[in-house]
Amino acid sequence: MQSLKIYLFFIIVFFCSACVTINVYFPAAAAEKAANKVIDNVWGKQELSTNKDLETTDAPSPEPEIEEVWGIPVDKSEPTPSSMNDSNESSAPESTSFLSHWLIYGLDFLIPPAYAEANLDISTPAIRKIEARLKNRHKKLLPGYNNGAIGITNDALITLRDSSEVPLKSRRQVNRWIADEKKDRLALYSEIAKANGHPEWKNQIQAIFANRWIERAKRGWWYQDKKGRWQRKR
């Protein structure tokens, strides 16, 4: 009888551990909301924060005026991203055996699931510094989005889609901006994952952003579909 009690005790402990493990999942819905907020700040009309966390100590390198780079009059206004409904979908827990299912079901009444109030922290100083750089650079890249020179790739980055739309003398500068943009975007996805205690979420966060950059792009901009084919936003 005593051995049976010990056996049952270890079974309960095992399934309690399984319950905790199962409830630690990637919060897709929260990631979409976080991505929307970041993109709206980068592409929207909000003013940059005056918080010192956004300031950088590096001296800005001298760059030509945007009009000089693109060779066209530049509209200083920024596009308003398309309004999109936030998705409420979330990942389902992994399947379990019949017994563990009922044990977990009962335990969830006593211990609320870890993902019940899932949210992603995107307010760390490192994330805000990256956002500030992305927003500042967006003004320089905007003419390229508008004339089709720059396209949004399906891996949450950007690329020079049509170099003929960039004056020859300016291609080196535009390519430098694009390279810096890629670097900052990758750093952003990594920092969001690390800020939330799950660096292994980096690829999943990048995949969420890949969709949200395209969904919130301005009409007329170019993007890649899932098969890598270029499409124009309608």
mmCIF file of the C-alpha atoms, coordinates in Angstrom:
data_MODEL
# 
_entry.id   MODEL 
# 
loop_
_atom_site.group_PDB 
_atom_site.id 
_atom_site.type_symbol 
_atom_site.label_atom_id 
_atom_site.label_alt_id 
_atom_site.label_comp_id 
_atom_site.label_asym_id 
_atom_site.label_entity_id 
_atom_site.label_seq_id 
_atom_site.pdbx_PDB_ins_code 
_atom_site.Cartn_x 
_atom_site.Cartn_y 
_atom_site.Cartn_z 
_atom_site.occupancy 
_atom_site.B_iso_or_equiv 
_atom_site.pdbx_formal_charge 
_atom_site.auth_seq_id 
_atom_site.auth_comp_id 
_atom_site.auth_asym_id 
_atom_site.auth_atom_id 
_atom_site.pdbx_PDB_model_num 
ATOM 1   C CA . MET A 1 1   ? 0.000  0.000  0.000   1.00 0.00 ? 1   MET A CA 1 
ATOM 2   C CA . GLN A 1 2   ? 2.815  2.366  0.932   1.00 0.00 ? 2   GLN A CA 1 
ATOM 3   C CA . SER A 1 3   ? 4.620  1.641  -2.326  1.00 0.00 ? 3   SER A CA 1 
ATOM 4   C CA . LEU A 1 4   ? 1.421  2.342  -4.263  1.00 0.00 ? 4   LEU A CA 1 
ATOM 5   C CA . LYS A 1 5   ? 1.105  5.759  -2.615  1.00 0.00 ? 5   LYS A CA 1 
ATOM 6   C CA . ILE A 1 6   ? 4.701  6.574  -3.486  1.00 0.00 ? 6   ILE A CA 1 
ATOM 7   C CA . TYR A 1 7   ? 4.099  5.432  -7.057  1.00 0.00 ? 7   TYR A CA 1 
ATOM 8   C CA . LEU A 1 8   ? 0.999  7.613  -7.371  1.00 0.00 ? 8   LEU A CA 1 
ATOM 9   C CA . PHE A 1 9   ? 2.873  10.557 -5.856  1.00 0.00 ? 9   PHE A CA 1 
ATOM 10  C CA . PHE A 1 10  ? 5.578  10.367 -8.525  1.00 0.00 ? 10  PHE A CA 1 
ATOM 11  C CA . ILE A 1 11  ? 2.952  10.047 -11.242 1.00 0.00 ? 11  ILE A CA 1 
ATOM 12  C CA . ILE A 1 12  ? 1.262  13.228 -10.052 1.00 0.00 ? 12  ILE A CA 1 
ATOM 13  C CA . VAL A 1 13  ? 4.594  15.075 -9.841  1.00 0.00 ? 13  VAL A CA 1 
ATOM 14  C CA . PHE A 1 14  ? 5.452  13.905 -13.356 1.00 0.00 ? 14  PHE A CA 1 
ATOM 15  C CA . PHE A 1 15  ? 2.201  15.105 -14.835 1.00 0.00 ? 15  PHE A CA 1 
ATOM 16  C CA . CYS A 1 16  ? 2.398  18.404 -12.962 1.00 0.00 ? 16  CYS A CA 1 
ATOM 17  C CA . SER A 1 17  ? 5.771  18.941 -14.642 1.00 0.00 ? 17  SER A CA 1 
ATOM 18  C CA . ALA A 1 18  ? 4.262  17.932 -17.962 1.00 0.00 ? 18  ALA A CA 1 
ATOM 19  C CA . CYS A 1 19  ? 1.497  20.462 -17.429 1.00 0.00 ? 19  CYS A CA 1 
ATOM 20  C CA . VAL A 1 20  ? 3.985  23.291 -16.895 1.00 0.00 ? 20  VAL A CA 1 
ATOM 21  C CA . THR A 1 21  ? 5.983  22.224 -19.947 1.00 0.00 ? 21  THR A CA 1 
ATOM 22  C CA . ILE A 1 22  ? 2.912  22.011 -22.134 1.00 0.00 ? 22  ILE A CA 1 
ATOM 23  C CA . ASN A 1 23  ? 1.761  25.487 -21.108 1.00 0.00 ? 23  ASN A CA 1 
ATOM 24  C CA . VAL A 1 24  ? 5.067  27.114 -22.112 1.00 0.00 ? 24  VAL A CA 1 
ATOM 25  C CA . TYR A 1 25  ? 4.320  27.805 -25.754 1.00 0.00 ? 25  TYR A CA 1 
ATOM 26  C CA . PHE A 1 26  ? 4.942  30.537 -28.288 1.00 0.00 ? 26  PHE A CA 1 
ATOM 27  C CA . PRO A 1 27  ? 2.225  33.230 -27.880 1.00 0.00 ? 27  PRO A CA 1 
ATOM 28  C CA . ALA A 1 28  ? 1.424  33.880 -31.540 1.00 0.00 ? 28  ALA A CA 1 
ATOM 29  C CA . ALA A 1 29  ? -1.459 36.285 -30.885 1.00 0.00 ? 29  ALA A CA 1 
ATOM 30  C CA . ALA A 1 30  ? 0.645  38.374 -28.501 1.00 0.00 ? 30  ALA A CA 1 
ATOM 31  C CA . ALA A 1 31  ? 3.487  38.367 -31.023 1.00 0.00 ? 31  ALA A CA 1 
ATOM 32  C CA . GLU A 1 32  ? 1.179  39.722 -33.729 1.00 0.00 ? 32  GLU A CA 1 
ATOM 33  C CA . LYS A 1 33  ? 0.010  42.541 -31.471 1.00 0.00 ? 33  LYS A CA 1 
ATOM 34  C CA . ALA A 1 34  ? 3.600  43.379 -30.558 1.00 0.00 ? 34  ALA A CA 1 
ATOM 35  C CA . ALA A 1 35  ? 4.628  43.360 -34.232 1.00 0.00 ? 35  ALA A CA 1 
ATOM 36  C CA . ASN A 1 36  ? 1.729  45.649 -35.156 1.00 0.00 ? 36  ASN A CA 1 
ATOM 37  C CA . LYS A 1 37  ? 2.753  48.108 -32.456 1.00 0.00 ? 37  LYS A CA 1 
ATOM 38  C CA . VAL A 1 38  ? 6.377  48.169 -33.569 1.00 0.00 ? 38  VAL A CA 1 
ATOM 39  C CA . ILE A 1 39  ? 5.490  48.566 -37.246 1.00 0.00 ? 39  ILE A CA 1 
ATOM 40  C CA . ASP A 1 40  ? 3.003  51.338 -36.535 1.00 0.00 ? 40  ASP A CA 1 
ATOM 41  C CA . ASN A 1 41  ? 5.712  53.183 -34.633 1.00 0.00 ? 41  ASN A CA 1 
ATOM 42  C CA . VAL A 1 42  ? 8.277  52.720 -37.423 1.00 0.00 ? 42  VAL A CA 1 
ATOM 43  C CA . TRP A 1 43  ? 5.955  53.462 -40.348 1.00 0.00 ? 43  TRP A CA 1 
ATOM 44  C CA . GLY A 1 44  ? 3.303  55.588 -38.638 1.00 0.00 ? 44  GLY A CA 1 
ATOM 45  C CA . LYS A 1 45  ? 3.061  59.290 -37.882 1.00 0.00 ? 45  LYS A CA 1 
ATOM 46  C CA . GLN A 1 46  ? 3.968  59.068 -34.205 1.00 0.00 ? 46  GLN A CA 1 
ATOM 47  C CA . GLU A 1 47  ? 6.783  61.268 -33.016 1.00 0.00 ? 47  GLU A CA 1 
ATOM 48  C CA . LEU A 1 48  ? 9.996  59.728 -31.743 1.00 0.00 ? 48  LEU A CA 1 
ATOM 49  C CA . SER A 1 49  ? 10.207 59.464 -27.978 1.00 0.00 ? 49  SER A CA 1 
ATOM 50  C CA . THR A 1 50  ? 12.425 61.972 -26.234 1.00 0.00 ? 50  THR A CA 1 
ATOM 51  C CA . ASN A 1 51  ? 13.466 59.313 -23.738 1.00 0.00 ? 51  ASN A CA 1 
ATOM 52  C CA . LYS A 1 52  ? 17.239 59.140 -23.391 1.00 0.00 ? 52  LYS A CA 1 
ATOM 53  C CA . ASP A 1 53  ? 17.072 55.408 -24.066 1.00 0.00 ? 53  ASP A CA 1 
ATOM 54  C CA . LEU A 1 54  ? 16.497 56.264 -27.741 1.00 0.00 ? 54  LEU A CA 1 
ATOM 55  C CA . GLU A 1 55  ? 19.609 58.370 -28.012 1.00 0.00 ? 55  GLU A CA 1 
ATOM 56  C CA . THR A 1 56  ? 22.818 56.936 -29.401 1.00 0.00 ? 56  THR A CA 1 
ATOM 57  C CA . THR A 1 57  ? 26.314 58.011 -28.531 1.00 0.00 ? 57  THR A CA 1 
ATOM 58  C CA . ASP A 1 58  ? 27.649 57.478 -32.057 1.00 0.00 ? 58  ASP A CA 1 
ATOM 59  C CA . ALA A 1 59  ? 28.158 60.630 -34.058 1.00 0.00 ? 59  ALA A CA 1 
ATOM 60  C CA . PRO A 1 60  ? 25.897 60.611 -37.138 1.00 0.00 ? 60  PRO A CA 1 
ATOM 61  C CA . SER A 1 61  ? 27.795 60.073 -40.348 1.00 0.00 ? 61  SER A CA 1 
ATOM 62  C CA . PRO A 1 62  ? 27.313 62.758 -43.002 1.00 0.00 ? 62  PRO A CA 1 
ATOM 63  C CA . GLU A 1 63  ? 24.832 61.630 -45.654 1.00 0.00 ? 63  GLU A CA 1 
ATOM 64  C CA . PRO A 1 64  ? 23.417 63.320 -48.734 1.00 0.00 ? 64  PRO A CA 1 
ATOM 65  C CA . GLU A 1 65  ? 19.908 64.732 -48.709 1.00 0.00 ? 65  GLU A CA 1 
ATOM 66  C CA . ILE A 1 66  ? 17.203 62.212 -49.519 1.00 0.00 ? 66  ILE A CA 1 
ATOM 67  C CA . GLU A 1 67  ? 16.259 64.157 -52.651 1.00 0.00 ? 67  GLU A CA 1 
ATOM 68  C CA . GLU A 1 68  ? 19.857 63.926 -53.881 1.00 0.00 ? 68  GLU A CA 1 
ATOM 69  C CA . VAL A 1 69  ? 19.934 60.165 -53.427 1.00 0.00 ? 69  VAL A CA 1 
ATOM 70  C CA . TRP A 1 70  ? 16.689 59.388 -55.203 1.00 0.00 ? 70  TRP A CA 1 
ATOM 71  C CA . GLY A 1 71  ? 16.779 62.206 -57.729 1.00 0.00 ? 71  GLY A CA 1 
ATOM 72  C CA . ILE A 1 72  ? 13.079 62.940 -57.223 1.00 0.00 ? 72  ILE A CA 1 
ATOM 73  C CA . PRO A 1 73  ? 11.006 65.304 -55.065 1.00 0.00 ? 73  PRO A CA 1 
ATOM 74  C CA . VAL A 1 74  ? 10.364 63.564 -51.774 1.00 0.00 ? 74  VAL A CA 1 
ATOM 75  C CA . ASP A 1 75  ? 7.073  63.651 -49.903 1.00 0.00 ? 75  ASP A CA 1 
ATOM 76  C CA . LYS A 1 76  ? 8.078  64.215 -46.272 1.00 0.00 ? 76  LYS A CA 1 
ATOM 77  C CA . SER A 1 77  ? 4.837  62.765 -44.942 1.00 0.00 ? 77  SER A CA 1 
ATOM 78  C CA . GLU A 1 78  ? 4.859  59.158 -43.857 1.00 0.00 ? 78  GLU A CA 1 
ATOM 79  C CA . PRO A 1 79  ? 2.297  56.560 -44.927 1.00 0.00 ? 79  PRO A CA 1 
ATOM 80  C CA . THR A 1 80  ? -0.355 55.399 -42.536 1.00 0.00 ? 80  THR A CA 1 
ATOM 81  C CA . PRO A 1 81  ? -0.253 51.620 -42.282 1.00 0.00 ? 81  PRO A CA 1 
ATOM 82  C CA . SER A 1 82  ? -3.348 49.702 -43.308 1.00 0.00 ? 82  SER A CA 1 
ATOM 83  C CA . SER A 1 83  ? -5.624 48.885 -40.380 1.00 0.00 ? 83  SER A CA 1 
ATOM 84  C CA . MET A 1 84  ? -5.711 45.202 -39.750 1.00 0.00 ? 84  MET A CA 1 
ATOM 85  C CA . ASN A 1 85  ? -7.666 43.247 -37.180 1.00 0.00 ? 85  ASN A CA 1 
ATOM 86  C CA . ASP A 1 86  ? -5.437 41.537 -34.654 1.00 0.00 ? 86  ASP A CA 1 
ATOM 87  C CA . SER A 1 87  ? -5.563 37.781 -34.886 1.00 0.00 ? 87  SER A CA 1 
ATOM 88  C CA . ASN A 1 88  ? -6.879 35.933 -31.875 1.00 0.00 ? 88  ASN A CA 1 
ATOM 89  C CA . GLU A 1 89  ? -5.458 32.611 -32.944 1.00 0.00 ? 89  GLU A CA 1 
ATOM 90  C CA . SER A 1 90  ? -3.017 30.874 -30.644 1.00 0.00 ? 90  SER A CA 1 
ATOM 91  C CA . SER A 1 91  ? -1.083 27.677 -30.691 1.00 0.00 ? 91  SER A CA 1 
ATOM 92  C CA . ALA A 1 92  ? -2.807 24.652 -29.152 1.00 0.00 ? 92  ALA A CA 1 
ATOM 93  C CA . PRO A 1 93  ? -1.096 22.551 -26.478 1.00 0.00 ? 93  PRO A CA 1 
ATOM 94  C CA . GLU A 1 94  ? 0.522  19.314 -27.581 1.00 0.00 ? 94  GLU A CA 1 
ATOM 95  C CA . SER A 1 95  ? -1.603 16.171 -27.522 1.00 0.00 ? 95  SER A CA 1 
ATOM 96  C CA . THR A 1 96  ? -1.271 13.992 -24.460 1.00 0.00 ? 96  THR A CA 1 
ATOM 97  C CA . SER A 1 97  ? -2.430 10.596 -23.337 1.00 0.00 ? 97  SER A CA 1 
ATOM 98  C CA . PHE A 1 98  ? -5.958 10.107 -22.046 1.00 0.00 ? 98  PHE A CA 1 
ATOM 99  C CA . LEU A 1 99  ? -4.813 9.978  -18.423 1.00 0.00 ? 99  LEU A CA 1 
ATOM 100 C CA . SER A 1 100 ? -2.521 12.991 -18.613 1.00 0.00 ? 100 SER A CA 1 
ATOM 101 C CA . HIS A 1 101 ? -5.269 14.928 -20.378 1.00 0.00 ? 101 HIS A CA 1 
ATOM 102 C CA . TRP A 1 102 ? -7.627 14.555 -17.442 1.00 0.00 ? 102 TRP A CA 1 
ATOM 103 C CA . LEU A 1 103 ? -4.902 15.214 -14.888 1.00 0.00 ? 103 LEU A CA 1 
ATOM 104 C CA . ILE A 1 104 ? -3.952 18.409 -16.681 1.00 0.00 ? 104 ILE A CA 1 
ATOM 105 C CA . TYR A 1 105 ? -7.609 19.360 -17.075 1.00 0.00 ? 105 TYR A CA 1 
ATOM 106 C CA . GLY A 1 106 ? -8.103 19.033 -13.337 1.00 0.00 ? 106 GLY A CA 1 
ATOM 107 C CA . LEU A 1 107 ? -4.902 20.829 -12.432 1.00 0.00 ? 107 LEU A CA 1 
ATOM 108 C CA . ASP A 1 108 ? -5.763 23.777 -14.673 1.00 0.00 ? 108 ASP A CA 1 
ATOM 109 C CA . PHE A 1 109 ? -8.665 24.519 -12.352 1.00 0.00 ? 109 PHE A CA 1 
ATOM 110 C CA . LEU A 1 110 ? -6.190 24.864 -9.499  1.00 0.00 ? 110 LEU A CA 1 
ATOM 111 C CA . ILE A 1 111 ? -3.224 26.356 -11.402 1.00 0.00 ? 111 ILE A CA 1 
ATOM 112 C CA . PRO A 1 112 ? -4.131 28.896 -14.145 1.00 0.00 ? 112 PRO A CA 1 
ATOM 113 C CA . PRO A 1 113 ? -2.280 28.173 -17.406 1.00 0.00 ? 113 PRO A CA 1 
ATOM 114 C CA . ALA A 1 114 ? 0.934  30.171 -17.851 1.00 0.00 ? 114 ALA A CA 1 
ATOM 115 C CA . TYR A 1 115 ? -0.294 31.483 -21.176 1.00 0.00 ? 115 TYR A CA 1 
ATOM 116 C CA . ALA A 1 116 ? -3.627 32.860 -19.962 1.00 0.00 ? 116 ALA A CA 1 
ATOM 117 C CA . GLU A 1 117 ? -2.404 36.456 -19.965 1.00 0.00 ? 117 GLU A CA 1 
ATOM 118 C CA . ALA A 1 118 ? 0.385  36.067 -22.529 1.00 0.00 ? 118 ALA A CA 1 
ATOM 119 C CA . ASN A 1 119 ? 2.045  39.288 -23.630 1.00 0.00 ? 119 ASN A CA 1 
ATOM 120 C CA . LEU A 1 120 ? 5.390  40.238 -25.128 1.00 0.00 ? 120 LEU A CA 1 
ATOM 121 C CA . ASP A 1 121 ? 7.601  42.940 -23.672 1.00 0.00 ? 121 ASP A CA 1 
ATOM 122 C CA . ILE A 1 122 ? 8.793  45.313 -26.406 1.00 0.00 ? 122 ILE A CA 1 
ATOM 123 C CA . SER A 1 123 ? 9.703  48.217 -24.144 1.00 0.00 ? 123 SER A CA 1 
ATOM 124 C CA . THR A 1 124 ? 13.306 47.437 -23.234 1.00 0.00 ? 124 THR A CA 1 
ATOM 125 C CA . PRO A 1 125 ? 15.960 50.109 -23.934 1.00 0.00 ? 125 PRO A CA 1 
ATOM 126 C CA . ALA A 1 126 ? 17.628 47.898 -26.552 1.00 0.00 ? 126 ALA A CA 1 
ATOM 127 C CA . ILE A 1 127 ? 14.372 47.372 -28.461 1.00 0.00 ? 127 ILE A CA 1 
ATOM 128 C CA . ARG A 1 128 ? 13.484 51.055 -28.331 1.00 0.00 ? 128 ARG A CA 1 
ATOM 129 C CA . LYS A 1 129 ? 16.887 52.067 -29.674 1.00 0.00 ? 129 LYS A CA 1 
ATOM 130 C CA . ILE A 1 130 ? 16.445 49.728 -32.620 1.00 0.00 ? 130 ILE A CA 1 
ATOM 131 C CA . GLU A 1 131 ? 12.931 51.066 -33.245 1.00 0.00 ? 131 GLU A CA 1 
ATOM 132 C CA . ALA A 1 132 ? 14.284 54.615 -33.275 1.00 0.00 ? 132 ALA A CA 1 
ATOM 133 C CA . ARG A 1 133 ? 16.890 53.735 -35.893 1.00 0.00 ? 133 ARG A CA 1 
ATOM 134 C CA . LEU A 1 134 ? 14.306 51.934 -38.026 1.00 0.00 ? 134 LEU A CA 1 
ATOM 135 C CA . LYS A 1 135 ? 11.940 54.888 -37.888 1.00 0.00 ? 135 LYS A CA 1 
ATOM 136 C CA . ASN A 1 136 ? 14.631 57.405 -38.760 1.00 0.00 ? 136 ASN A CA 1 
ATOM 137 C CA . ARG A 1 137 ? 15.865 55.278 -41.663 1.00 0.00 ? 137 ARG A CA 1 
ATOM 138 C CA . HIS A 1 138 ? 12.346 54.737 -42.978 1.00 0.00 ? 138 HIS A CA 1 
ATOM 139 C CA . LYS A 1 139 ? 12.251 58.356 -44.155 1.00 0.00 ? 139 LYS A CA 1 
ATOM 140 C CA . LYS A 1 140 ? 15.269 57.620 -46.347 1.00 0.00 ? 140 LYS A CA 1 
ATOM 141 C CA . LEU A 1 141 ? 13.879 54.340 -47.689 1.00 0.00 ? 141 LEU A CA 1 
ATOM 142 C CA . LEU A 1 142 ? 10.346 55.634 -48.299 1.00 0.00 ? 142 LEU A CA 1 
ATOM 143 C CA . PRO A 1 143 ? 10.948 56.866 -51.885 1.00 0.00 ? 143 PRO A CA 1 
ATOM 144 C CA . GLY A 1 144 ? 12.286 53.413 -52.706 1.00 0.00 ? 144 GLY A CA 1 
ATOM 145 C CA . TYR A 1 145 ? 9.143  51.728 -51.394 1.00 0.00 ? 145 TYR A CA 1 
ATOM 146 C CA . ASN A 1 146 ? 7.004  54.173 -53.364 1.00 0.00 ? 146 ASN A CA 1 
ATOM 147 C CA . ASN A 1 147 ? 8.752  53.777 -56.736 1.00 0.00 ? 147 ASN A CA 1 
ATOM 148 C CA . GLY A 1 148 ? 9.227  50.011 -56.434 1.00 0.00 ? 148 GLY A CA 1 
ATOM 149 C CA . ALA A 1 149 ? 13.006 50.057 -56.103 1.00 0.00 ? 149 ALA A CA 1 
ATOM 150 C CA . ILE A 1 150 ? 12.761 48.449 -52.651 1.00 0.00 ? 150 ILE A CA 1 
ATOM 151 C CA . GLY A 1 151 ? 10.658 45.398 -51.931 1.00 0.00 ? 151 GLY A CA 1 
ATOM 152 C CA . ILE A 1 152 ? 9.580  43.692 -48.713 1.00 0.00 ? 152 ILE A CA 1 
ATOM 153 C CA . THR A 1 153 ? 10.840 40.114 -48.632 1.00 0.00 ? 153 THR A CA 1 
ATOM 154 C CA . ASN A 1 154 ? 8.928  37.152 -47.241 1.00 0.00 ? 154 ASN A CA 1 
ATOM 155 C CA . ASP A 1 155 ? 11.507 36.669 -44.481 1.00 0.00 ? 155 ASP A CA 1 
ATOM 156 C CA . ALA A 1 156 ? 10.695 39.984 -42.746 1.00 0.00 ? 156 ALA A CA 1 
ATOM 157 C CA . LEU A 1 157 ? 13.534 41.916 -44.398 1.00 0.00 ? 157 LEU A CA 1 
ATOM 158 C CA . ILE A 1 158 ? 13.848 44.168 -47.469 1.00 0.00 ? 158 ILE A CA 1 
ATOM 159 C CA . THR A 1 159 ? 15.892 44.105 -50.658 1.00 0.00 ? 159 THR A CA 1 
ATOM 160 C CA . LEU A 1 160 ? 16.746 46.200 -53.708 1.00 0.00 ? 160 LEU A CA 1 
ATOM 161 C CA . ARG A 1 161 ? 14.076 44.867 -56.054 1.00 0.00 ? 161 ARG A CA 1 
ATOM 162 C CA . ASP A 1 162 ? 14.586 47.171 -59.051 1.00 0.00 ? 162 ASP A CA 1 
ATOM 163 C CA . SER A 1 163 ? 17.934 48.952 -59.209 1.00 0.00 ? 163 SER A CA 1 
ATOM 164 C CA . SER A 1 164 ? 16.878 50.841 -62.363 1.00 0.00 ? 164 SER A CA 1 
ATOM 165 C CA . GLU A 1 165 ? 14.698 53.027 -60.125 1.00 0.00 ? 165 GLU A CA 1 
ATOM 166 C CA . VAL A 1 166 ? 17.765 54.232 -58.219 1.00 0.00 ? 166 VAL A CA 1 
ATOM 167 C CA . PRO A 1 167 ? 20.138 56.761 -59.812 1.00 0.00 ? 167 PRO A CA 1 
ATOM 168 C CA . LEU A 1 168 ? 23.456 55.073 -60.570 1.00 0.00 ? 168 LEU A CA 1 
ATOM 169 C CA . LYS A 1 169 ? 25.407 57.484 -58.378 1.00 0.00 ? 169 LYS A CA 1 
ATOM 170 C CA . SER A 1 170 ? 23.149 56.655 -55.413 1.00 0.00 ? 170 SER A CA 1 
ATOM 171 C CA . ARG A 1 171 ? 23.020 52.861 -55.531 1.00 0.00 ? 171 ARG A CA 1 
ATOM 172 C CA . ARG A 1 172 ? 25.894 52.417 -53.132 1.00 0.00 ? 172 ARG A CA 1 
ATOM 173 C CA . GLN A 1 173 ? 24.205 54.666 -50.567 1.00 0.00 ? 173 GLN A CA 1 
ATOM 174 C CA . VAL A 1 174 ? 20.826 52.951 -50.964 1.00 0.00 ? 174 VAL A CA 1 
ATOM 175 C CA . ASN A 1 175 ? 22.421 49.521 -50.626 1.00 0.00 ? 175 ASN A CA 1 
ATOM 176 C CA . ARG A 1 176 ? 24.090 50.694 -47.430 1.00 0.00 ? 176 ARG A CA 1 
ATOM 177 C CA . TRP A 1 177 ? 20.721 51.793 -46.029 1.00 0.00 ? 177 TRP A CA 1 
ATOM 178 C CA . ILE A 1 178 ? 19.190 48.448 -46.976 1.00 0.00 ? 178 ILE A CA 1 
ATOM 179 C CA . ALA A 1 179 ? 22.044 46.532 -45.328 1.00 0.00 ? 179 ALA A CA 1 
ATOM 180 C CA . ASP A 1 180 ? 21.641 48.581 -42.144 1.00 0.00 ? 180 ASP A CA 1 
ATOM 181 C CA . GLU A 1 181 ? 17.886 47.994 -42.215 1.00 0.00 ? 181 GLU A CA 1 
ATOM 182 C CA . LYS A 1 182 ? 18.358 44.232 -42.477 1.00 0.00 ? 182 LYS A CA 1 
ATOM 183 C CA . LYS A 1 183 ? 20.840 44.246 -39.615 1.00 0.00 ? 183 LYS A CA 1 
ATOM 184 C CA . ASP A 1 184 ? 18.508 46.222 -37.352 1.00 0.00 ? 184 ASP A CA 1 
ATOM 185 C CA . ARG A 1 185 ? 15.472 44.114 -38.192 1.00 0.00 ? 185 ARG A CA 1 
ATOM 186 C CA . LEU A 1 186 ? 17.310 40.898 -37.350 1.00 0.00 ? 186 LEU A CA 1 
ATOM 187 C CA . ALA A 1 187 ? 18.544 42.478 -34.132 1.00 0.00 ? 187 ALA A CA 1 
ATOM 188 C CA . LEU A 1 188 ? 14.969 43.525 -33.314 1.00 0.00 ? 188 LEU A CA 1 
ATOM 189 C CA . TYR A 1 189 ? 13.583 39.991 -33.615 1.00 0.00 ? 189 TYR A CA 1 
ATOM 190 C CA . SER A 1 190 ? 16.423 38.629 -31.517 1.00 0.00 ? 190 SER A CA 1 
ATOM 191 C CA . GLU A 1 191 ? 16.035 41.295 -28.816 1.00 0.00 ? 191 GLU A CA 1 
ATOM 192 C CA . ILE A 1 192 ? 12.280 40.733 -28.512 1.00 0.00 ? 192 ILE A CA 1 
ATOM 193 C CA . ALA A 1 193 ? 12.871 37.010 -28.008 1.00 0.00 ? 193 ALA A CA 1 
ATOM 194 C CA . LYS A 1 194 ? 15.609 37.612 -25.424 1.00 0.00 ? 194 LYS A CA 1 
ATOM 195 C CA . ALA A 1 195 ? 13.604 40.307 -23.616 1.00 0.00 ? 195 ALA A CA 1 
ATOM 196 C CA . ASN A 1 196 ? 10.857 37.756 -23.020 1.00 0.00 ? 196 ASN A CA 1 
ATOM 197 C CA . GLY A 1 197 ? 13.165 35.054 -21.728 1.00 0.00 ? 197 GLY A CA 1 
ATOM 198 C CA . HIS A 1 198 ? 12.952 32.807 -24.789 1.00 0.00 ? 198 HIS A CA 1 
ATOM 199 C CA . PRO A 1 199 ? 15.787 33.462 -27.260 1.00 0.00 ? 199 PRO A CA 1 
ATOM 200 C CA . GLU A 1 200 ? 14.678 30.315 -29.108 1.00 0.00 ? 200 GLU A CA 1 
ATOM 201 C CA . TRP A 1 201 ? 11.543 32.223 -30.205 1.00 0.00 ? 201 TRP A CA 1 
ATOM 202 C CA . LYS A 1 202 ? 13.599 34.432 -32.535 1.00 0.00 ? 202 LYS A CA 1 
ATOM 203 C CA . ASN A 1 203 ? 12.649 32.570 -35.741 1.00 0.00 ? 203 ASN A CA 1 
ATOM 204 C CA . GLN A 1 204 ? 8.974  32.446 -34.805 1.00 0.00 ? 204 GLN A CA 1 
ATOM 205 C CA . ILE A 1 205 ? 8.942  36.166 -34.040 1.00 0.00 ? 205 ILE A CA 1 
ATOM 206 C CA . GLN A 1 206 ? 10.623 36.844 -37.376 1.00 0.00 ? 206 GLN A CA 1 
ATOM 207 C CA . ALA A 1 207 ? 7.957  34.756 -39.128 1.00 0.00 ? 207 ALA A CA 1 
ATOM 208 C CA . ILE A 1 208 ? 5.197  36.793 -37.440 1.00 0.00 ? 208 ILE A CA 1 
ATOM 209 C CA . PHE A 1 209 ? 6.867  40.050 -38.511 1.00 0.00 ? 209 PHE A CA 1 
ATOM 210 C CA . ALA A 1 210 ? 7.222  38.732 -42.058 1.00 0.00 ? 210 ALA A CA 1 
ATOM 211 C CA . ASN A 1 211 ? 3.465  38.591 -42.314 1.00 0.00 ? 211 ASN A CA 1 
ATOM 212 C CA . ARG A 1 212 ? 2.752  41.838 -40.465 1.00 0.00 ? 212 ARG A CA 1 
ATOM 213 C CA . TRP A 1 213 ? 5.220  43.986 -42.478 1.00 0.00 ? 213 TRP A CA 1 
ATOM 214 C CA . ILE A 1 214 ? 3.378  42.910 -45.631 1.00 0.00 ? 214 ILE A CA 1 
ATOM 215 C CA . GLU A 1 215 ? -0.118 43.226 -44.170 1.00 0.00 ? 215 GLU A CA 1 
ATOM 216 C CA . ARG A 1 216 ? 0.533  46.780 -42.969 1.00 0.00 ? 216 ARG A CA 1 
ATOM 217 C CA . ALA A 1 217 ? 2.417  47.976 -46.045 1.00 0.00 ? 217 ALA A CA 1 
ATOM 218 C CA . LYS A 1 218 ? 1.141  50.923 -48.066 1.00 0.00 ? 218 LYS A CA 1 
ATOM 219 C CA . ARG A 1 219 ? -0.865 50.290 -51.224 1.00 0.00 ? 219 ARG A CA 1 
ATOM 220 C CA . GLY A 1 220 ? 1.445  50.219 -54.238 1.00 0.00 ? 220 GLY A CA 1 
ATOM 221 C CA . TRP A 1 221 ? 4.462  48.825 -52.391 1.00 0.00 ? 221 TRP A CA 1 
ATOM 222 C CA . TRP A 1 222 ? 6.076  45.589 -53.585 1.00 0.00 ? 222 TRP A CA 1 
ATOM 223 C CA . TYR A 1 223 ? 6.404  42.434 -51.530 1.00 0.00 ? 223 TYR A CA 1 
ATOM 224 C CA . GLN A 1 224 ? 7.217  38.746 -51.940 1.00 0.00 ? 224 GLN A CA 1 
ATOM 225 C CA . ASP A 1 225 ? 4.539  36.127 -51.482 1.00 0.00 ? 225 ASP A CA 1 
ATOM 226 C CA . LYS A 1 226 ? 5.300  32.849 -49.718 1.00 0.00 ? 226 LYS A CA 1 
ATOM 227 C CA . LYS A 1 227 ? 6.732  31.394 -52.934 1.00 0.00 ? 227 LYS A CA 1 
ATOM 228 C CA . GLY A 1 228 ? 9.073  34.354 -53.437 1.00 0.00 ? 228 GLY A CA 1 
ATOM 229 C CA . ARG A 1 229 ? 7.094  35.929 -56.299 1.00 0.00 ? 229 ARG A CA 1 
ATOM 230 C CA . TRP A 1 230 ? 6.885  39.712 -56.355 1.00 0.00 ? 230 TRP A CA 1 
ATOM 231 C CA . GLN A 1 231 ? 3.418  41.203 -55.871 1.00 0.00 ? 231 GLN A CA 1 
ATOM 232 C CA . ARG A 1 232 ? 2.205  44.767 -55.676 1.00 0.00 ? 232 ARG A CA 1 
ATOM 233 C CA . LYS A 1 233 ? 0.057  45.682 -52.668 1.00 0.00 ? 233 LYS A CA 1 
ATOM 234 C CA . ARG A 1 234 ? -3.483 46.530 -53.696 1.00 0.00 ? 234 ARG A CA 1 
# 
